[in-house]
Amino acid sequence: MCSVEPINCFPVLVNILSNAFLRLFNSTARIRVWSEPFYGTQTPEIKSDVFFICLGYLLILAAGLPPYFAVSSMEDYKVKSMH
């Protein structure tokens, strides 16, 4: 009925339970539940833009990390600490 992933299985479980409760109370109505975790309306241009924004952010982050480690090593050298 559903795959092993919880994001797909939970809506199916809710659907089964809600329809079972409706049948218990002799209702003719039915509840339909669906899950679409990743919307298919995105165009390839949007995906490309998101990729380049994330890439730029990671490059800026990667450029800022080496000085942090260098400063830490210099402080250790000044106080003559051993690792």
MMTF fields as JSON, N, C-alpha, C and O atoms, coordinates in Angstrom:
{
  "mmtfVersion": "1.0.0",
  "mmtfProducer": "UNKNOWN",
  "numBonds": 331,
  "numAtoms": 332,
  "numGroups": 83,
  "numChains": 1,
  "numModels": 1,
  "chainsPerModel": [1],
  "groupsPerChain": [83],
  "chainIdList": ["A"],
  "bondAtomList": [4, 2, 8, 6, 12, 10, 16, 14, 20, 18, 24, 22, 28, 26, 32, 30, 36, 34, 40, 38, 44, 42, 48, 46, 52, 50, 56, 54, 60, 58, 64, 62, 68, 66, 72, 70, 76, 74, 80, 78, 84, 82, 88, 86, 92, 90, 96, 94, 100, 98, 104, 102, 108, 106, 112, 110, 116, 114, 120, 118, 124, 122, 128, 126, 132, 130, 136, 134, 140, 138, 144, 142, 148, 146, 152, 150, 156, 154, 160, 158, 164, 162, 168, 166, 172, 170, 176, 174, 180, 178, 184, 182, 188, 186, 192, 190, 196, 194, 200, 198, 204, 202, 208, 206, 212, 210, 216, 214, 220, 218, 224, 222, 228, 226, 232, 230, 236, 234, 240, 238, 244, 242, 248, 246, 252, 250, 256, 254, 260, 258, 264, 262, 268, 266, 272, 270, 276, 274, 280, 278, 284, 282, 288, 286, 292, 290, 296, 294, 300, 298, 304, 302, 308, 306, 312, 310, 316, 314, 320, 318, 324, 322, 328, 326],
  "bondOrderList": [1, 1, 1, 1, 1, 1, 1, 1, 1, 1, 1, 1, 1, 1, 1, 1, 1, 1, 1, 1, 1, 1, 1, 1, 1, 1, 1, 1, 1, 1, 1, 1, 1, 1, 1, 1, 1, 1, 1, 1, 1, 1, 1, 1, 1, 1, 1, 1, 1, 1, 1, 1, 1, 1, 1, 1, 1, 1, 1, 1, 1, 1, 1, 1, 1, 1, 1, 1, 1, 1, 1, 1, 1, 1, 1, 1, 1, 1, 1, 1, 1, 1],
  "groupList": [{"groupName": "MET", "atomNameList": ["N", "CA", "C", "O"], "elementList": ["N", "C", "C", "O"], "formalChargeList": [0, 0, 0, 0], "bondAtomList": [1, 0, 2, 1, 3, 2], "bondOrderList": [1, 1, 2], "singleLetterCode": "M", "chemCompType": "L-PEPTIDE LINKING"}, {"groupName": "CYS", "atomNameList": ["N", "CA", "C", "O"], "elementList": ["N", "C", "C", "O"], "formalChargeList": [0, 0, 0, 0], "bondAtomList": [1, 0, 2, 1, 3, 2], "bondOrderList": [1, 1, 2], "singleLetterCode": "C", "chemCompType": "L-PEPTIDE LINKING"}, {"groupName": "SER", "atomNameList": ["N", "CA", "C", "O"], "elementList": ["N", "C", "C", "O"], "formalChargeList": [0, 0, 0, 0], "bondAtomList": [1, 0, 2, 1, 3, 2], "bondOrderList": [1, 1, 2], "singleLetterCode": "S", "chemCompType": "L-PEPTIDE LINKING"}, {"groupName": "VAL", "atomNameList": ["N", "CA", "C", "O"], "elementList": ["N", "C", "C", "O"], "formalChargeList": [0, 0, 0, 0], "bondAtomList": [1, 0, 2, 1, 3, 2], "bondOrderList": [1, 1, 2], "singleLetterCode": "V", "chemCompType": "L-PEPTIDE LINKING"}, {"groupName": "GLU", "atomNameList": ["N", "CA", "C", "O"], "elementList": ["N", "C", "C", "O"], "formalChargeList": [0, 0, 0, 0], "bondAtomList": [1, 0, 2, 1, 3, 2], "bondOrderList": [1, 1, 2], "singleLetterCode": "E", "chemCompType": "L-PEPTIDE LINKING"}, {"groupName": "PRO", "atomNameList": ["N", "CA", "C", "O"], "elementList": ["N", "C", "C", "O"], "formalChargeList": [0, 0, 0, 0], "bondAtomList": [1, 0, 2, 1, 3, 2], "bondOrderList": [1, 1, 2], "singleLetterCode": "P", "chemCompType": "L-PEPTIDE LINKING"}, {"groupName": "ILE", "atomNameList": ["N", "CA", "C", "O"], "elementList": ["N", "C", "C", "O"], "formalChargeList": [0, 0, 0, 0], "bondAtomList": [1, 0, 2, 1, 3, 2], "bondOrderList": [1, 1, 2], "singleLetterCode": "I", "chemCompType": "L-PEPTIDE LINKING"}, {"groupName": "ASN", "atomNameList": ["N", "CA", "C", "O"], "elementList": ["N", "C", "C", "O"], "formalChargeList": [0, 0, 0, 0], "bondAtomList": [1, 0, 2, 1, 3, 2], "bondOrderList": [1, 1, 2], "singleLetterCode": "N", "chemCompType": "L-PEPTIDE LINKING"}, {"groupName": "PHE", "atomNameList": ["N", "CA", "C", "O"], "elementList": ["N", "C", "C", "O"], "formalChargeList": [0, 0, 0, 0], "bondAtomList": [1, 0, 2, 1, 3, 2], "bondOrderList": [1, 1, 2], "singleLetterCode": "F", "chemCompType": "L-PEPTIDE LINKING"}, {"groupName": "LEU", "atomNameList": ["N", "CA", "C", "O"], "elementList": ["N", "C", "C", "O"], "formalChargeList": [0, 0, 0, 0], "bondAtomList": [1, 0, 2, 1, 3, 2], "bondOrderList": [1, 1, 2], "singleLetterCode": "L", "chemCompType": "L-PEPTIDE LINKING"}, {"groupName": "ALA", "atomNameList": ["N", "CA", "C", "O"], "elementList": ["N", "C", "C", "O"], "formalChargeList": [0, 0, 0, 0], "bondAtomList": [1, 0, 2, 1, 3, 2], "bondOrderList": [1, 1, 2], "singleLetterCode": "A", "chemCompType": "L-PEPTIDE LINKING"}, {"groupName": "ARG", "atomNameList": ["N", "CA", "C", "O"], "elementList": ["N", "C", "C", "O"], "formalChargeList": [0, 0, 0, 0], "bondAtomList": [1, 0, 2, 1, 3, 2], "bondOrderList": [1, 1, 2], "singleLetterCode": "R", "chemCompType": "L-PEPTIDE LINKING"}, {"groupName": "THR", "atomNameList": ["N", "CA", "C", "O"], "elementList": ["N", "C", "C", "O"], "formalChargeList": [0, 0, 0, 0], "bondAtomList": [1, 0, 2, 1, 3, 2], "bondOrderList": [1, 1, 2], "singleLetterCode": "T", "chemCompType": "L-PEPTIDE LINKING"}, {"groupName": "TRP", "atomNameList": ["N", "CA", "C", "O"], "elementList": ["N", "C", "C", "O"], "formalChargeList": [0, 0, 0, 0], "bondAtomList": [1, 0, 2, 1, 3, 2], "bondOrderList": [1, 1, 2], "singleLetterCode": "W", "chemCompType": "L-PEPTIDE LINKING"}, {"groupName": "TYR", "atomNameList": ["N", "CA", "C", "O"], "elementList": ["N", "C", "C", "O"], "formalChargeList": [0, 0, 0, 0], "bondAtomList": [1, 0, 2, 1, 3, 2], "bondOrderList": [1, 1, 2], "singleLetterCode": "Y", "chemCompType": "L-PEPTIDE LINKING"}, {"groupName": "GLY", "atomNameList": ["N", "CA", "C", "O"], "elementList": ["N", "C", "C", "O"], "formalChargeList": [0, 0, 0, 0], "bondAtomList": [1, 0, 2, 1, 3, 2], "bondOrderList": [1, 1, 2], "singleLetterCode": "G", "chemCompType": "PEPTIDE LINKING"}, {"groupName": "GLN", "atomNameList": ["N", "CA", "C", "O"], "elementList": ["N", "C", "C", "O"], "formalChargeList": [0, 0, 0, 0], "bondAtomList": [1, 0, 2, 1, 3, 2], "bondOrderList": [1, 1, 2], "singleLetterCode": "Q", "chemCompType": "L-PEPTIDE LINKING"}, {"groupName": "LYS", "atomNameList": ["N", "CA", "C", "O"], "elementList": ["N", "C", "C", "O"], "formalChargeList": [0, 0, 0, 0], "bondAtomList": [1, 0, 2, 1, 3, 2], "bondOrderList": [1, 1, 2], "singleLetterCode": "K", "chemCompType": "L-PEPTIDE LINKING"}, {"groupName": "ASP", "atomNameList": ["N", "CA", "C", "O"], "elementList": ["N", "C", "C", "O"], "formalChargeList": [0, 0, 0, 0], "bondAtomList": [1, 0, 2, 1, 3, 2], "bondOrderList": [1, 1, 2], "singleLetterCode": "D", "chemCompType": "L-PEPTIDE LINKING"}, {"groupName": "HIS", "atomNameList": ["N", "CA", "C", "O"], "elementList": ["N", "C", "C", "O"], "formalChargeList": [0, 0, 0, 0], "bondAtomList": [1, 0, 2, 1, 3, 2], "bondOrderList": [1, 1, 2], "singleLetterCode": "H", "chemCompType": "L-PEPTIDE LINKING"}],
  "groupTypeList": [0, 1, 2, 3, 4, 5, 6, 7, 1, 8, 5, 3, 9, 3, 7, 6, 9, 2, 7, 10, 8, 9, 11, 9, 8, 7, 2, 12, 10, 11, 6, 11, 3, 13, 2, 4, 5, 8, 14, 15, 12, 16, 12, 5, 4, 6, 17, 2, 18, 3, 8, 8, 6, 1, 9, 15, 14, 9, 9, 6, 9, 10, 10, 15, 9, 5, 5, 14, 8, 10, 3, 2, 2, 0, 4, 18, 14, 17, 3, 17, 2, 0, 19],
  "groupIdList": [1, 2, 3, 4, 5, 6, 7, 8, 9, 10, 11, 12, 13, 14, 15, 16, 17, 18, 19, 20, 21, 22, 23, 24, 25, 26, 27, 28, 29, 30, 31, 32, 33, 34, 35, 36, 37, 38, 39, 40, 41, 42, 43, 44, 45, 46, 47, 48, 49, 50, 51, 52, 53, 54, 55, 56, 57, 58, 59, 60, 61, 62, 63, 64, 65, 66, 67, 68, 69, 70, 71, 72, 73, 74, 75, 76, 77, 78, 79, 80, 81, 82, 83],
  "secStructList": [7, 7, 7, 1, 1, 2, 2, 2, 2, 2, 2, 2, 2, 2, 2, 2, 2, 2, 2, 2, 2, 2, 2, 2, 6, 6, 7, 7, 7, 7, 7, 7, 7, 7, 7, 7, 1, 1, 7, 6, 6, 7, 7, 2, 2, 2, 2, 2, 2, 2, 2, 2, 2, 2, 2, 2, 2, 2, 2, 2, 2, 2, 2, 2, 2, 2, 2, 2, 2, 2, 2, 2, 2, 2, 2, 2, 2, 2, 6, 6, 7, 7, 7],
  "xCoordList": [0.822, 0.0, 0.856, 0.485, 1.994, 2.881, 4.317, 4.577, 5.24, 6.652, 7.107, 6.338, 8.336, 8.844, 9.162, 9.334, 9.24, 9.58, 8.405, 7.271, 8.658, 7.555, 6.831, 5.645, 7.528, 6.879, 5.781, 4.828, 5.905, 4.882, 3.841, 2.682, 4.23, 3.351, 2.337, 1.216, 2.701, 1.813, 0.502, -0.558, 0.518, -0.759, -1.649, -2.872, -1.054, -1.845, -2.49, -3.658, -1.735, -2.276, -3.425, -4.446, -3.265, -4.329, -5.561, -6.681, -5.379, -6.504, -7.254, -8.484, -6.522, -7.15, -7.928, -9.074, -7.305, -7.965, -9.192, -10.235, -9.073, -10.203, -11.378, -12.528, -11.106, -12.203, -12.805, -14.003, -11.99, -12.524, -13.461, -14.518, -13.074, -13.948, -15.236, -16.3, -15.15, -16.367, -17.314, -18.529, -16.764, -17.606, -18.237, -19.372, -17.492, -18.033, -19.281, -20.214, -19.284, -20.408, -21.432, -22.242, -21.401, -22.361, -22.445, -23.531, -21.308, -21.268, -20.954, -20.246, -21.486, -21.19, -20.03, -19.539, -19.604, -18.497, -17.176, -17.034, -16.229, -14.895, -13.874, -14.096, -12.771, -11.682, -10.547, -10.164, -10.026, -8.906, -7.691, -7.759, -6.578, -5.351, -4.25, -4.151, -3.431, -2.299, -1.099, -1.226, 0.043, 1.296, 2.135, 2.342, 2.607, 3.513, 4.648, 4.62, 5.655, 6.696, 7.56, 8.042, 7.763, 8.562, 7.686, 7.3, 7.385, 6.469, 7.113, 8.265, 6.38, 6.907, 6.722, 6.914, 6.349, 6.09, 7.341, 7.295, 8.459, 9.679, 10.249, 10.273, 10.695, 11.311, 12.808, 13.359, 13.466, 14.923, 15.698, 16.767, 15.166, 15.86, 15.892, 16.901, 14.793, 14.74, 15.721, 16.427, 15.764, 16.7, 18.135, 18.978, 18.42, 19.76, 20.116, 21.233, 19.171, 19.415, 19.678, 20.594, 18.888, 19.08, 20.442, 21.121, 20.842, 22.145, 23.275, 24.201, 23.21, 24.292, 24.308, 25.375, 23.152, 23.108, 23.758, 24.559, 23.419, 24.023, 25.521, 26.3, 25.917, 27.339, 28.097, 29.177, 27.538, 28.183, 28.305, 29.335, 27.254, 27.287, 28.367, 29.1, 28.47, 29.486, 30.896, 31.818, 31.071, 32.401, 32.806, 33.963, 31.866, 32.166, 32.48, 33.404, 31.712, 31.958, 33.325, 34.054, 33.673, 34.959, 36.114, 37.2, 35.897, 36.964, 37.177, 38.271, 36.163, 36.29, 36.813, 37.222, 36.818, 37.259, 38.777, 39.197, 39.61, 41.058, 41.63, 42.461, 41.23, 41.753, 41.358, 42.12, 40.2, 39.772, 40.726, 41.117, 41.09, 42.02, 43.424, 44.139, 43.82, 45.151, 45.245, 46.267, 44.205, 44.216, 44.271, 44.979, 43.531, 43.548, 44.944, 45.41, 45.614, 46.961, 47.958, 48.864, 47.808, 48.72, 48.545, 49.527, 47.311, 47.083, 47.705, 48.274, 47.604, 48.233, 49.754, 50.405, 50.314, 51.766, 52.228, 53.27, 51.439, 51.81, 51.829, 52.708, 50.885, 50.837, 51.625, 51.656, 52.264, 53.1, 52.353, 52.863, 51.142, 50.357, 50.691, 51.064, 50.557, 50.828, 49.513, 48.624, 49.407, 48.2, 48.366, 47.458],
  "yCoordList": [-1.203, 0.0, 1.253, 2.261, 1.196, 2.361, 1.878, 0.74, 2.75, 2.376, 2.478, 2.892, 2.105, 2.068, 3.455, 3.622, 4.427, 5.774, 6.387, 6.332, 6.972, 7.514, 8.675, 8.89, 9.424, 10.572, 10.112, 10.851, 8.903, 8.375, 7.557, 7.515, 6.915, 5.989, 6.7, 6.215, 7.825, 8.498, 8.965, 8.725, 9.614, 10.0, 8.802, 8.898, 7.688, 6.492, 5.97, 5.58, 5.962, 5.521, 6.424, 5.931, 7.727, 8.67, 8.426, 8.484, 8.161, 7.899, 6.635, 6.631, 5.575, 4.314, 4.5, 4.064, 5.147, 5.344, 6.242, 5.94, 7.338, 8.257, 7.61, 7.798, 6.862, 6.186, 5.064, 4.797, 4.408, 3.377, 3.997, 3.44, 5.148, 5.823, 6.309, 6.266, 6.766, 7.195, 6.016, 6.159, 4.86, 3.674, 3.234, 2.757, 3.397, 3.042, 3.859, 3.356, 5.099, 5.987, 6.021, 6.944, 5.015, 4.847, 6.07, 6.481, 6.631, 7.779, 7.305, 6.317, 8.018, 7.682, 8.517, 8.273, 9.486, 10.342, 9.6, 8.681, 9.992, 9.417, 10.552, 11.613, 10.321, 11.293, 10.766, 9.6, 11.637, 11.272, 12.085, 13.312, 11.408, 12.059, 11.728, 10.595, 12.71, 12.461, 13.244, 14.218, 12.806, 13.432, 13.729, 12.869, 14.953, 15.323, 16.127, 17.358, 15.424, 16.135, 17.042, 18.069, 16.69, 17.507, 17.929, 17.112, 19.187, 19.699, 19.666, 20.07, 19.193, 19.062, 20.292, 20.233, 21.419, 22.62, 23.446, 24.44, 23.052, 23.826, 23.582, 22.458, 24.653, 24.549, 24.298, 24.546, 23.813, 23.588, 24.875, 24.825, 26.036, 27.3, 27.595, 28.073, 27.311, 27.553, 26.624, 27.042, 25.368, 24.42, 24.854, 24.709, 25.379, 25.861, 27.063, 27.152, 27.983, 29.149, 28.74, 29.261, 27.821, 27.352, 26.684, 26.869, 25.908, 25.249, 26.267, 26.109, 27.312, 28.29, 29.161, 29.595, 29.422, 30.162, 29.329, 29.846, 28.046, 27.158, 27.001, 26.984, 26.889, 26.772, 28.018, 27.916, 29.198, 30.443, 30.533, 30.957, 30.134, 30.15, 29.21, 29.564, 28.021, 27.066, 27.549, 27.301, 28.232, 28.758, 29.857, 29.92, 30.725, 31.769, 31.135, 31.56, 30.12, 29.421, 28.733, 28.784, 28.096, 27.412, 28.403, 28.07, 29.614, 30.618, 31.156, 31.622, 31.101, 31.632, 30.641, 31.048, 29.362, 28.358, 28.294, 28.214, 28.323, 28.214, 29.287, 28.946, 30.568, 31.539, 31.207, 31.482, 30.632, 30.253, 29.215, 29.315, 28.232, 27.218, 27.79, 27.402, 28.72, 29.321, 30.153, 30.109, 30.913, 31.728, 30.832, 31.133, 29.74, 28.808, 28.224, 28.097, 27.87, 27.303, 28.343, 28.004, 29.593, 30.642, 30.899, 31.13, 30.862, 31.055, 29.905, 30.125, 28.692, 27.546, 27.705, 27.353, 28.232, 28.424, 29.474, 29.317, 30.552, 31.627, 31.158, 31.556, 30.331, 29.855, 28.566, 27.994, 28.101, 26.902, 25.669, 24.904, 25.494, 24.322, 23.147, 23.339, 21.95, 20.74, 19.994, 19.996, 19.368, 18.607, 17.19, 16.376],
  "zCoordList": [0.0, 0.0, 0.0, -0.602, 0.669, 0.675, 0.777, 1.168, 0.424, 0.524, 1.976, 2.843, 2.235, 3.598, 4.141, 5.349, 3.283, 3.722, 4.485, 4.01, 5.664, 6.463, 5.792, 6.042, 4.945, 4.313, 3.353, 3.104, 2.815, 1.922, 2.67, 2.259, 3.748, 4.441, 5.345, 5.497, 5.942, 6.88, 6.233, 6.812, 5.069, 4.459, 4.124, 4.221, 3.737, 3.442, 4.725, 4.719, 5.819, 7.097, 7.556, 8.036, 7.412, 7.774, 6.923, 7.43, 5.672, 4.778, 5.2, 5.255, 5.495, 5.896, 7.203, 7.313, 8.187, 9.478, 9.373, 9.953, 8.638, 8.539, 7.816, 8.213, 6.778, 6.073, 6.911, 6.817, 7.727, 8.627, 9.662, 9.956, 10.216, 11.179, 10.523, 11.141, 9.295, 8.596, 8.368, 8.506, 8.023, 7.834, 9.156, 9.179, 10.261, 11.571, 11.91, 12.537, 11.494, 11.789, 10.659, 10.585, 9.774, 8.667, 7.759, 7.351, 7.455, 6.557, 5.146, 4.951, 4.174, 2.776, 2.236, 1.133, 3.01, 2.572, 2.676, 3.482, 1.875, 1.905, 1.928, 1.344, 2.599, 2.653, 1.796, 1.887, 0.974, 0.107, 0.53, 0.601, 0.81, 1.255, 0.259, -0.21, -0.06, -0.946, -0.457, 0.285, -0.88, -0.475, -1.707, -2.563, -1.775, -2.846, -2.213, -2.222, -1.66, -0.919, -1.788, -1.311, -3.035, -3.938, -5.101, -5.937, -5.141, -6.148, -7.525, -7.691, -8.493, -9.843, -10.691, -11.906, -10.085, -10.861, -11.097, -11.821, -10.497, -10.677, -12.072, -12.574, -12.664, -13.981, -13.816, -12.743, -14.853, -14.761, -14.472, -13.863, -14.906, -14.646, -13.146, -12.627, -12.453, -11.007, -10.298, -9.38, -10.724, -10.112, -10.343, -9.456, -11.512, -11.818, -10.94, -10.429, -10.765, -9.922, -8.473, -7.838, -7.956, -6.583, -6.436, -5.427, -7.44, -7.4, -7.33, -6.534, -8.154, -8.178, -6.924, -6.492, -6.34, -5.076, -3.977, -3.197, -3.911, -2.905, -3.139, -2.186, -4.374, -4.698, -4.262, -3.681, -4.541, -4.114, -2.607, -2.083, -1.91, -0.442, 0.085, 1.009, -0.492, -0.041, -0.348, 0.429, -1.466, -1.785, -0.816, -0.402, -0.45, 0.536, 1.884, 2.578, 2.248, 3.511, 3.496, 4.487, 2.388, 2.285, 2.311, 2.785, 1.81, 1.839, 3.25, 3.567, 4.099, 5.447, 6.459, 7.546, 6.152, 7.124, 7.335, 8.49, 6.324, 6.568, 7.506, 8.348, 7.406, 8.375, 9.82, 10.747, 10.01, 11.355, 11.952, 13.115, 11.152, 11.645, 11.828, 12.752, 10.942, 11.066, 12.33, 13.015, 12.66, 13.865, 15.09, 16.051, 15.061, 16.182, 16.373, 17.506, 15.285, 15.383, 15.887, 16.649, 15.479, 15.943, 17.43, 18.135, 17.919, 19.356, 20.143, 21.213, 19.629, 20.285, 20.304, 21.288, 19.221, 19.137, 20.149, 20.783, 20.294, 21.221, 22.674, 23.439, 23.054, 24.449, 24.615, 25.704, 23.54, 23.534, 24.033, 24.852, 23.524, 23.906, 22.99, 21.832, 23.508, 22.748, 22.514, 23.365, 21.363, 21.054, 21.52, 21.355]
}
